[in-house]
Amino acid sequence: MTDRAQKPARRRQDQWGRANPAARAVVASHDPGVLTLAESVVSGLGYRVTTTTVGLGVVEHLGPGPLRAVGPDRIGLLVLDGSAQPWVALSLVEGLRSAQRQLPVVVIMNRDCELDARAERLGAVAILRLPVASEALERCVRTLVNR
Protein backbone atom coordinates (compact mmCIF):
# COMPACT_ATOMS: atom_id res chain seq x y z
CA MET A 1 0.00 0.00 0.00
CA THR A 2 1.43 3.34 -0.94
CA ASP A 3 0.87 6.72 0.63
CA ARG A 4 -0.95 9.10 -1.63
CA ALA A 5 -0.12 12.74 -1.21
CA GLN A 6 -3.23 14.82 -0.86
CA LYS A 7 -3.74 17.44 -3.51
CA PRO A 8 -3.57 20.96 -2.14
CA ALA A 9 -6.94 22.67 -1.88
CA ARG A 10 -7.76 24.62 -5.00
CA ARG A 11 -7.53 28.33 -4.38
CA ARG A 12 -10.75 30.21 -4.83
CA GLN A 13 -8.99 33.44 -5.73
CA ASP A 14 -5.73 34.63 -7.19
CA GLN A 15 -3.07 36.76 -5.54
CA TRP A 16 -4.97 39.97 -6.31
CA GLY A 17 -8.16 38.75 -4.66
CA ARG A 18 -9.97 38.00 -7.91
CA ALA A 19 -12.22 34.96 -8.24
CA ASN A 20 -10.93 31.76 -9.73
CA PRO A 21 -10.76 32.50 -13.47
CA ALA A 22 -12.95 29.49 -14.16
CA ALA A 23 -15.82 30.85 -12.05
CA ARG A 24 -18.99 32.01 -13.80
CA ALA A 25 -21.47 34.56 -12.50
CA VAL A 26 -24.95 35.55 -13.60
CA VAL A 27 -26.05 39.16 -13.09
CA ALA A 28 -29.80 39.72 -13.50
CA SER A 29 -31.64 43.05 -13.55
CA HIS A 30 -34.25 44.97 -15.50
CA ASP A 31 -32.24 48.16 -14.96
CA PRO A 32 -29.46 48.70 -17.54
CA GLY A 33 -27.51 50.84 -15.05
CA VAL A 34 -27.49 48.09 -12.42
CA LEU A 35 -26.56 45.51 -15.06
CA THR A 36 -23.62 47.60 -16.26
CA LEU A 37 -22.35 48.37 -12.76
CA ALA A 38 -22.67 44.81 -11.47
CA GLU A 39 -21.14 43.30 -14.61
CA SER A 40 -18.18 45.67 -14.35
CA VAL A 41 -17.56 44.96 -10.66
CA VAL A 42 -18.04 41.19 -10.84
CA SER A 43 -15.97 40.74 -14.01
CA GLY A 44 -13.26 42.94 -12.47
CA LEU A 45 -13.05 40.37 -9.68
CA GLY A 46 -12.27 37.61 -12.18
CA TYR A 47 -15.67 36.11 -12.91
CA ARG A 48 -16.91 35.32 -16.41
CA VAL A 49 -20.20 37.24 -16.34
CA THR A 50 -23.47 36.58 -18.13
CA THR A 51 -26.11 39.32 -17.91
CA THR A 52 -29.82 38.75 -18.22
CA THR A 53 -33.20 40.04 -17.09
CA VAL A 54 -34.86 38.94 -13.87
CA GLY A 55 -37.38 36.16 -14.36
CA LEU A 56 -37.19 33.77 -17.27
CA GLY A 57 -33.72 35.02 -18.19
CA VAL A 58 -32.38 33.75 -14.87
CA VAL A 59 -34.18 30.43 -15.22
CA GLU A 60 -32.65 29.91 -18.67
CA HIS A 61 -29.11 30.57 -17.40
CA LEU A 62 -29.50 28.65 -14.16
CA GLY A 63 -31.15 25.50 -15.40
CA PRO A 64 -30.13 22.08 -14.08
CA GLY A 65 -27.06 21.88 -16.33
CA PRO A 66 -25.10 24.93 -15.11
CA LEU A 67 -26.14 24.40 -11.49
CA ARG A 68 -24.86 20.84 -11.45
CA ALA A 69 -21.92 21.31 -13.79
CA VAL A 70 -18.34 21.05 -12.62
CA GLY A 71 -15.42 23.13 -13.76
CA PRO A 72 -15.79 26.22 -15.94
CA ASP A 73 -19.48 25.71 -16.74
CA ARG A 74 -20.58 25.77 -13.11
CA ILE A 75 -22.26 28.96 -11.89
CA GLY A 76 -20.43 30.33 -8.84
CA LEU A 77 -22.37 33.53 -8.09
CA LEU A 78 -25.75 35.11 -8.75
CA VAL A 79 -26.32 38.87 -8.38
CA LEU A 80 -30.07 39.39 -8.54
CA ASP A 81 -31.75 42.80 -8.69
CA GLY A 82 -35.09 42.45 -6.94
CA SER A 83 -35.87 46.15 -6.82
CA ALA A 84 -38.43 46.20 -9.65
CA GLN A 85 -40.04 42.83 -8.95
CA PRO A 86 -39.15 41.72 -5.42
CA TRP A 87 -41.59 38.81 -5.33
CA VAL A 88 -40.22 37.39 -8.57
CA ALA A 89 -36.67 37.70 -7.27
CA LEU A 90 -37.54 35.99 -3.98
CA SER A 91 -39.34 33.18 -5.80
CA LEU A 92 -36.18 32.65 -7.87
CA VAL A 93 -34.05 32.51 -4.72
CA GLU A 94 -36.46 30.01 -3.17
CA GLY A 95 -36.36 27.81 -6.28
CA LEU A 96 -32.57 27.96 -6.41
CA ARG A 97 -32.26 26.92 -2.79
CA SER A 98 -34.26 23.78 -3.47
CA ALA A 99 -31.98 22.91 -6.42
CA GLN A 100 -28.57 24.19 -5.28
CA ARG A 101 -27.93 25.11 -1.67
CA GLN A 102 -24.34 26.26 -2.19
CA LEU A 103 -24.85 28.97 -4.81
CA PRO A 104 -24.05 32.38 -3.29
CA VAL A 105 -26.87 34.82 -4.08
CA VAL A 106 -26.55 38.59 -3.65
CA VAL A 107 -29.93 40.35 -3.78
CA ILE A 108 -30.31 44.06 -4.53
CA MET A 109 -33.49 45.58 -3.07
CA ASN A 110 -35.16 48.98 -2.78
CA ARG A 111 -34.73 51.04 0.34
CA ASP A 112 -36.75 49.95 3.37
CA CYS A 113 -37.96 46.79 1.71
CA GLU A 114 -40.01 44.68 4.10
CA LEU A 115 -38.91 41.57 2.22
CA ASP A 116 -35.35 41.54 3.60
CA ALA A 117 -36.16 39.01 6.33
CA ARG A 118 -37.72 36.68 3.79
CA ALA A 119 -34.71 37.00 1.48
CA GLU A 120 -32.41 36.09 4.38
CA ARG A 121 -34.56 33.10 5.37
CA LEU A 122 -34.46 31.88 1.78
CA GLY A 123 -30.68 31.99 1.81
CA ALA A 124 -29.57 35.23 0.19
CA VAL A 125 -26.02 35.66 1.47
CA ALA A 126 -26.12 39.43 1.11
CA ILE A 127 -28.74 42.11 0.60
CA LEU A 128 -27.66 45.42 -0.88
CA ARG A 129 -29.72 48.60 -1.23
CA LEU A 130 -30.35 50.77 -4.25
CA PRO A 131 -28.56 52.85 -5.25
CA VAL A 132 -25.75 50.29 -5.12
CA ALA A 133 -22.23 51.65 -4.82
CA SER A 134 -19.63 49.71 -6.77
CA GLU A 135 -17.44 49.59 -3.65
CA ALA A 136 -20.22 47.94 -1.61
CA LEU A 137 -20.81 45.30 -4.26
CA GLU A 138 -17.09 44.67 -4.63
CA ARG A 139 -16.68 44.29 -0.85
CA CYS A 140 -19.61 41.89 -0.76
CA VAL A 141 -18.31 39.68 -3.58
CA ARG A 142 -14.77 39.67 -2.16
CA THR A 143 -16.18 38.49 1.16
CA LEU A 144 -17.96 35.65 -0.63
CA VAL A 145 -14.82 34.66 -2.53
CA ASN A 146 -12.86 34.52 0.74
CA ARG A 147 -15.34 32.15 2.43
MOJOJO-V953339 format. One record per pair of residues at least 24 apart in sequence whose C-alpha atoms are under 10 Angstrom apart, sorted by sequence separation. I is the first residue (numbers start at 1). J is the second residue. D is the distance in whole Angstrom. If there is no record, write none. Layout:
i: (I:I)
j: (J:J)
d: (D:D)
This chain:
i: (18:19:21:22:23:24:25:26:27:28:29:30:48:82:83:84:85:86:94:98:108:18:19:20:21:22:23:24:25:26:27:28:29:30:48:50:55:77:78:79:80:81:82:83:84:85:90:94:97:18:19:20:21:22:23:24:25:26:27:28:29:49:54:76:77:78:79:80:81:82:83:84:90:93:96:97:18:19:20:21:27:28:48:53:54:55:76:77:78:79:80:81:82:83:86:93:94:95:96:97:17:18:19:20:29:47:48:49:50:51:52:53:54:75:76:77:78:79:80:81:82:83:87:90:91:94:16:17:18:19:28:29:47:49:67:74:75:76:77:78:79:80:81:86:90:93:94:108:16:28:47:54:55:83:86:89:90:92:93:94:14:26:27:54:58:68:91:93:106:13:14:26:54:56:64:67:68:87:90:13:28:55:59:63:67:82:86:90:54:55:58:62:90:106:26:42:54:64:67:106:25:26:55:56:59:63:64:67:105:42:55:59:62:104:54:62:106:105:39:104:38:104:24:38:38:35:80:35:79:82:34:35:78:81:83:24:34:79:80:81:82:83:23:24:79:81:82:22:23:24:25:26:81:22:23:24:25:26:27:28:29:30:31:21:22:23:24:25:26:27:28:29:30:20:22:23:24:25:26:27:28:29:30:31:22:23:24:25:26:27:28:29:30:31:22:23:24:25:26:27:28:29:30:29:30:20:29:19:79:29:28:79:77:77:77:76:34:25:26:27:28:29:28:42:41:45:38:40:41:44:37:38:41:42:34:37:38:41:42:45:34:37:41:45:34:40:41:34:38:42:34:37:38:41:42:45:19:18:19:18:17:19:20:17:19:18:19:17:18:13:17:12:13:12:13:11:12:11:12)
j: (42:43:45:46:47:48:49:50:51:52:53:54:72:106:107:108:109:110:118:122:132:43:44:45:46:47:48:49:50:51:52:53:54:55:73:75:80:102:103:104:105:106:107:108:109:110:115:119:122:44:45:46:47:48:49:50:51:52:53:54:55:75:80:102:103:104:105:106:107:108:109:110:116:119:122:123:45:46:47:48:54:55:75:80:81:82:103:104:105:106:107:108:109:110:113:120:121:122:123:124:45:46:47:48:57:75:76:77:78:79:80:81:82:103:104:105:106:107:108:109:110:111:115:118:119:122:45:46:47:48:57:58:76:78:96:103:104:105:106:107:108:109:110:115:119:122:123:137:46:58:77:84:85:113:116:119:120:122:123:124:45:57:58:85:89:99:122:124:137:45:46:58:86:88:96:99:100:119:122:46:61:88:92:96:100:115:119:123:88:89:92:96:124:140:61:77:89:99:102:141:61:62:91:92:95:99:100:103:141:79:92:96:99:141:92:100:144:144:79:144:79:145:66:80:81:79:124:80:124:127:80:81:124:127:129:71:81:126:127:128:129:130:71:72:127:129:130:71:72:73:74:75:130:72:73:74:75:76:77:78:79:80:81:72:73:74:75:76:77:78:79:80:81:72:74:75:76:77:78:79:80:81:82:83:75:76:77:78:79:80:81:82:83:84:76:77:78:79:80:81:82:83:84:84:85:76:85:76:137:89:89:141:141:144:145:145:108:104:105:106:107:108:108:134:134:138:132:134:135:138:132:133:136:137:130:133:134:137:138:141:131:134:138:142:132:138:139:133:137:141:134:137:138:141:142:145:141:141:142:142:142:144:145:143:145:145:146:145:146:142:146:144:145:145:146:145:146:146:147)
d: (9:9:9:8:5:5:5:5:5:5:5:6:9:10:9:10:9:9:10:10:8:9:9:9:5:7:6:6:6:6:6:5:5:9:10:10:10:10:7:9:7:8:6:6:8:10:8:9:7:7:6:6:6:7:9:8:9:7:8:5:9:10:7:9:6:6:6:6:6:6:4:8:10:8:9:7:4:5:7:7:9:8:9:9:7:10:6:5:5:5:5:5:5:5:9:10:9:9:9:9:7:5:6:10:10:10:10:9:10:10:10:9:8:8:7:6:6:6:6:7:8:9:8:8:9:6:9:9:8:9:8:9:9:10:9:10:9:9:8:8:8:9:9:8:6:7:8:10:10:7:9:9:9:9:10:9:10:10:7:9:10:10:9:8:10:9:9:7:9:9:9:8:10:10:10:8:8:10:8:8:10:7:8:9:7:10:9:10:8:7:8:8:9:8:8:9:7:8:10:8:10:8:9:10:10:9:9:8:10:9:7:9:10:9:9:10:10:10:9:7:8:10:9:10:10:9:10:10:10:10:10:9:10:10:9:10:8:10:10:9:10:8:8:7:10:10:10:7:6:7:9:7:9:5:8:6:6:8:8:8:9:10:8:8:8:7:5:6:6:6:6:6:8:10:9:7:5:5:5:5:5:5:9:9:10:6:7:6:6:6:6:7:9:8:9:8:9:8:8:8:9:9:7:8:9:10:10:9:9:10:9:9:9:9:9:9:9:10:10:9:10:9:10:10:6:8:9:9:8:9:9:10:10:8:9:9:7:7:7:8:9:7:6:8:8:10:10:10:7:7:10:9:9:9:9:9:9:10:8:8:7:10:9:10:6:8:9:8:10:9:8:10:7:6:8:10:7:10:9)
